[in-house]
Amino acid sequence: MGNVLRNRTFLRYTTITTLLFTAFSSYVASSEHIIGGLYGKPSLFAWIFGDMGLLMALST
């Protein structure tokens, strides 16, 4: 285990993955509130969320 924690490549990838997962989790957790509260379209949440997911998948 000690060798893994000394590996700079492992630590770099783990840090980047953690940051990306944190950003994605924040997006998922707040998207319904943003669409419903800010844009006033809570009934369209599923469609907007799905479209954004499709756009993100296509761009990656």
KENULO-363407 format. One record per atom (N, C-alpha, C): residue number from 1; atom name; y negated, z, x. Coordinates in nm, 4 decimals. Each point is the difference from the previous one (the first is absolute). Layout:
<pts>
+-----+----+----------+----------+----------+
!   i ! at !        y !        z !        x !
+-----+----+----------+----------+----------+
! NUM ! CA !        Y !        Z !        X !
...
+-----+----+----------+----------+----------+
</pts>
This chain:
<pts>
+-----+----+----------+----------+----------+
!   i ! at !        y !        z !        x !
+-----+----+----------+----------+----------+
!   1 !  N !   0.1192 !   0.0000 !   0.0826 !
!   1 ! CA !  -0.1192 !   0.0000 !  -0.0826 !
!   1 !  C !  -0.1252 !   0.0000 !   0.0868 !
!   2 !  N !   0.0034 !   0.0700 !   0.1101 !
!   2 ! CA !  -0.1154 !   0.0074 !   0.0881 !
!   2 !  C !  -0.0406 !  -0.1360 !   0.0551 !
!   3 !  N !   0.0997 !  -0.0861 !   0.0259 !
!   3 ! CA !  -0.0304 !  -0.1328 !   0.0520 !
!   3 !  C !  -0.0727 !  -0.0855 !  -0.1030 !
!   4 !  N !   0.0335 !   0.0168 !  -0.1249 !
!   4 ! CA !  -0.0640 !  -0.0777 !  -0.1059 !
!   4 !  C !  -0.1469 !   0.0374 !  -0.0107 !
!   5 !  N !  -0.0310 !   0.1266 !   0.0053 !
!   5 ! CA !  -0.1375 !   0.0448 !  -0.0146 !
!   5 !  C !  -0.0863 !  -0.0317 !   0.1217 !
!   6 !  N !   0.0602 !  -0.0359 !   0.1096 !
!   6 ! CA !  -0.0753 !  -0.0401 !   0.1192 !
!   6 !  C !  -0.0197 !  -0.1511 !   0.0076 !
!   7 !  N !   0.0640 !  -0.0727 !  -0.0902 !
!   7 ! CA !  -0.0078 !  -0.1462 !  -0.0005 !
!   7 !  C !  -0.1304 !  -0.0435 !  -0.0691 !
!   8 !  N !  -0.0917 !  -0.0586 !   0.0775 !
!   8 ! CA !  -0.1310 !  -0.0382 !  -0.0528 !
!   8 !  C !   0.0111 !  -0.1067 !  -0.1095 !
!   9 !  N !   0.0905 !  -0.0932 !   0.0149 !
!   9 ! CA !   0.0175 !  -0.1048 !  -0.1011 !
!   9 !  C !   0.0438 !   0.0599 !  -0.1323 !
!  10 !  N !   0.0951 !   0.0904 !   0.0036 !
!  10 ! CA !   0.0459 !   0.0678 !  -0.1215 !
!  10 !  C !  -0.1146 !   0.0746 !  -0.0665 !
!  11 !  N !  -0.0769 !   0.0736 !   0.0771 !
!  11 ! CA !  -0.1115 !   0.0769 !  -0.0557 !
!  11 !  C !  -0.1067 !  -0.0910 !  -0.0594 !
!  12 !  N !  -0.0275 !  -0.1102 !   0.0660 !
!  12 ! CA !  -0.0992 !  -0.0957 !  -0.0498 !
!  12 !  C !   0.0434 !  -0.0581 !  -0.1339 !
!  13 !  N !   0.1228 !  -0.0494 !  -0.0088 !
!  13 ! CA !   0.0494 !  -0.0578 !  -0.1247 !
!  13 !  C !   0.0081 !   0.1042 !  -0.1109 !
!  14 !  N !   0.0398 !   0.1212 !   0.0338 !
!  14 ! CA !   0.0075 !   0.1060 !  -0.1002 !
!  14 !  C !  -0.1386 !   0.0343 !  -0.0535 !
!  15 !  N !  -0.0982 !   0.0077 !   0.0870 !
!  15 ! CA !  -0.1368 !   0.0295 !  -0.0426 !
!  15 !  C !  -0.0552 !  -0.1106 !  -0.0886 !
!  16 !  N !   0.0185 !  -0.1244 !   0.0394 !
!  16 ! CA !  -0.0499 !  -0.1132 !  -0.0785 !
!  16 !  C !   0.0681 !  -0.0050 !  -0.1361 !
!  17 !  N !   0.1311 !   0.0192 !  -0.0034 !
!  17 ! CA !   0.0727 !  -0.0009 !  -0.1261 !
!  17 !  C !  -0.0462 !   0.1124 !  -0.0914 !
!  18 !  N !  -0.0236 !   0.1161 !   0.0555 !
!  18 ! CA !  -0.0481 !   0.1132 !  -0.0792 !
!  18 !  C !  -0.1373 !  -0.0293 !  -0.0591 !
!  19 !  N !  -0.0898 !  -0.0580 !   0.0787 !
!  19 ! CA !  -0.1331 !  -0.0337 !  -0.0499 !
!  19 !  C !   0.0062 !  -0.1053 !  -0.1103 !
!  20 !  N !   0.0834 !  -0.1012 !   0.0173 !
!  20 ! CA !   0.0153 !  -0.1024 !  -0.1032 !
!  20 !  C !   0.0588 !   0.0575 !  -0.1286 !
!  21 !  N !   0.0989 !   0.0856 !   0.0126 !
!  21 ! CA !   0.0601 !   0.0619 !  -0.1181 !
!  21 !  C !  -0.1009 !   0.0901 !  -0.0710 !
!  22 !  N !  -0.0831 !   0.0706 !   0.0770 !
!  22 ! CA !  -0.1033 !   0.0848 !  -0.0590 !
!  22 !  C !  -0.1000 !  -0.0839 !  -0.0788 !
!  23 !  N !  -0.0434 !  -0.1120 !   0.0567 !
!  23 ! CA !  -0.0947 !  -0.0880 !  -0.0694 !
!  23 !  C !   0.0626 !  -0.0575 !  -0.1268 !
!  24 !  N !   0.1234 !  -0.0435 !   0.0086 !
!  24 ! CA !   0.0684 !  -0.0558 !  -0.1168 !
!  24 !  C !   0.0186 !   0.1054 !  -0.1085 !
!  25 !  N !   0.0386 !   0.1196 !   0.0376 !
!  25 ! CA !   0.0192 !   0.1078 !  -0.0974 !
!  25 !  C !  -0.1311 !   0.0363 !  -0.0685 !
!  26 !  N !  -0.1077 !   0.0017 !   0.0752 !
!  26 ! CA !  -0.1317 !   0.0288 !  -0.0584 !
!  26 !  C !  -0.0400 !  -0.1084 !  -0.0991 !
!  27 !  N !   0.0273 !  -0.1248 !   0.0344 !
!  27 ! CA !  -0.0298 !  -0.1111 !  -0.0900 !
!  27 !  C !   0.0789 !   0.0126 !  -0.1306 !
!  28 !  N !   0.1282 !   0.0260 !   0.0114 !
!  28 ! CA !   0.0843 !   0.0117 !  -0.1190 !
!  28 !  C !  -0.0433 !   0.1185 !  -0.0862 !
!  29 !  N !  -0.0323 !   0.1110 !   0.0629 !
!  29 ! CA !  -0.0366 !   0.1199 !  -0.0749 !
!  29 !  C !  -0.1345 !  -0.0128 !  -0.0708 !
!  30 !  N !  -0.0924 !  -0.0749 !   0.0563 !
!  30 ! CA !  -0.1341 !  -0.0062 !  -0.0592 !
!  30 !  C !  -0.0271 !  -0.1268 !  -0.0796 !
!  31 !  N !   0.0865 !  -0.0981 !   0.0056 !
!  31 ! CA !  -0.0282 !  -0.1283 !  -0.0638 !
!  31 !  C !  -0.0149 !   0.0108 !  -0.1516 !
!  32 !  N !   0.0816 !   0.0812 !  -0.0650 !
!  32 ! CA !  -0.0109 !   0.0122 !  -0.1456 !
!  32 !  C !  -0.1331 !   0.0638 !  -0.0399 !
!  33 !  N !  -0.0447 !   0.0971 !   0.0757 !
!  33 ! CA !  -0.1279 !   0.0642 !  -0.0280 !
!  33 !  C !  -0.1165 !  -0.0964 !   0.0242 !
!  34 !  N !   0.0102 !  -0.0804 !   0.1020 !
!  34 ! CA !  -0.1065 !  -0.0962 !   0.0302 !
!  34 !  C !  -0.0088 !  -0.1059 !  -0.1091 !
!  35 !  N !   0.1128 !  -0.0571 !  -0.0371 !
!  35 ! CA !   0.0001 !  -0.1058 !  -0.1008 !
!  35 !  C !  -0.0416 !   0.0544 !  -0.1360 !
!  36 !  N !   0.0485 !   0.1182 !  -0.0357 !
!  36 ! CA !  -0.0348 !   0.0574 !  -0.1300 !
!  36 !  C !  -0.1405 !   0.0551 !  -0.0055 !
!  37 !  N !  -0.0410 !   0.0739 !   0.1028 !
!  37 ! CA !  -0.1303 !   0.0650 !  -0.0016 !
!  37 !  C !  -0.1146 !  -0.0890 !   0.0429 !
!  38 !  N !   0.0157 !  -0.0668 !   0.1109 !
!  38 ! CA !  -0.1086 !  -0.0798 !   0.0554 !
!  38 !  C !  -0.0202 !  -0.1316 !  -0.0751 !
!  39 !  N !   0.1096 !  -0.0686 !  -0.0278 !
!  39 ! CA !  -0.0094 !  -0.1297 !  -0.0655 !
!  39 !  C !   0.0173 !   0.0084 !  -0.1511 !
!  40 !  N !   0.0452 !   0.1143 !  -0.0510 !
!  40 ! CA !   0.0135 !   0.0171 !  -0.1444 !
!  40 !  C !   0.1079 !  -0.0859 !  -0.0634 !
!  41 !  N !   0.1055 !  -0.0291 !   0.0724 !
!  41 ! CA !   0.1090 !  -0.0848 !  -0.0508 !
!  41 !  C !   0.1359 !   0.0687 !   0.0149 !
!  42 !  N !   0.0186 !   0.1192 !  -0.0549 !
!  42 ! CA !   0.1287 !   0.0681 !   0.0197 !
!  42 !  C !   0.1183 !  -0.0742 !  -0.0612 !
!  43 !  N !  -0.0233 !  -0.0794 !  -0.1047 !
!  43 ! CA !   0.1110 !  -0.0725 !  -0.0625 !
!  43 !  C !   0.0498 !  -0.1154 !   0.0879 !
!  44 !  N !  -0.0812 !  -0.0448 !   0.0937 !
!  44 ! CA !   0.0393 !  -0.1102 !   0.0879 !
!  44 !  C !   0.0535 !   0.0472 !   0.1341 !
!  45 !  N !   0.0202 !   0.1308 !   0.0145 !
!  45 ! CA !   0.0414 !   0.0537 !   0.1292 !
!  45 !  C !   0.1265 !  -0.0658 !   0.0533 !
!  46 !  N !   0.1025 !  -0.0125 !  -0.0829 !
!  46 ! CA !   0.1274 !  -0.0557 !   0.0470 !
!  46 !  C !  -0.0176 !  -0.1427 !   0.0516 !
!  47 !  N !  -0.0783 !  -0.0803 !  -0.0685 !
!  47 ! CA !  -0.0223 !  -0.1379 !   0.0417 !
!  47 !  C !  -0.0812 !  -0.0072 !   0.1288 !
!  48 !  N !  -0.1057 !   0.0786 !   0.0073 !
!  48 ! CA !  -0.0844 !  -0.0011 !   0.1200 !
!  48 !  C !   0.0777 !   0.0521 !   0.1202 !
!  49 !  N !   0.0752 !   0.1083 !  -0.0197 !
!  49 ! CA !   0.0793 !   0.0573 !   0.1082 !
!  49 !  C !   0.1056 !  -0.0998 !   0.0474 !
!  50 !  N !   0.0657 !  -0.0654 !  -0.0938 !
!  50 ! CA !   0.1009 !  -0.1001 !   0.0343 !
!  50 !  C !  -0.0594 !  -0.1190 !   0.0738 !
!  51 !  N !  -0.1164 !  -0.0461 !  -0.0471 !
!  51 ! CA !  -0.0667 !  -0.1122 !   0.0665 !
!  51 !  C !  -0.0421 !   0.0363 !   0.1420 !
!  52 !  N !  -0.0509 !   0.1204 !   0.0178 !
!  52 ! CA !  -0.0388 !   0.0436 !   0.1342 !
!  52 !  C !   0.1224 !   0.0097 !   0.0913 !
!  53 !  N !   0.1102 !   0.0500 !  -0.0535 !
!  53 ! CA !   0.1239 !   0.0077 !   0.0779 !
!  53 !  C !   0.0489 !  -0.1386 !   0.0396 !
!  54 !  N !  -0.0074 !  -0.0942 !  -0.0917 !
!  54 ! CA !   0.0413 !  -0.1363 !   0.0301 !
!  54 !  C !  -0.0905 !  -0.0622 !   0.1059 !
!  55 !  N !  -0.1293 !   0.0231 !  -0.0122 !
!  55 ! CA !  -0.0947 !  -0.0510 !   0.0992 !
!  55 !  C !   0.0270 !   0.0599 !   0.1373 !
!  56 !  N !   0.0274 !   0.1295 !   0.0049 !
!  56 ! CA !   0.0296 !   0.0655 !   0.1273 !
!  56 !  C !   0.1297 !  -0.0536 !   0.0606 !
!  57 !  N !   0.1013 !  -0.0230 !  -0.0847 !
!  57 ! CA !   0.1274 !  -0.0519 !   0.0492 !
!  57 !  C !  -0.0162 !  -0.1418 !   0.0548 !
!  58 !  N !  -0.0778 !  -0.0814 !  -0.0686 !
!  58 ! CA !  -0.0220 !  -0.1375 !   0.0468 !
!  58 !  C !  -0.0800 !  -0.0036 !   0.1304 !
!  59 !  N !  -0.0937 !   0.0915 !   0.0129 !
!  59 ! CA !  -0.0831 !  -0.0018 !   0.1209 !
!  59 !  C !   0.0730 !   0.0553 !   0.1228 !
!  60 !  N !   0.1064 !   0.0765 !  -0.0216 !
!  60 ! CA !   0.0747 !   0.0496 !   0.1151 !
!  60 !  C !   0.1064 !  -0.1009 !   0.0365 !
+-----+----+----------+----------+----------+
</pts>
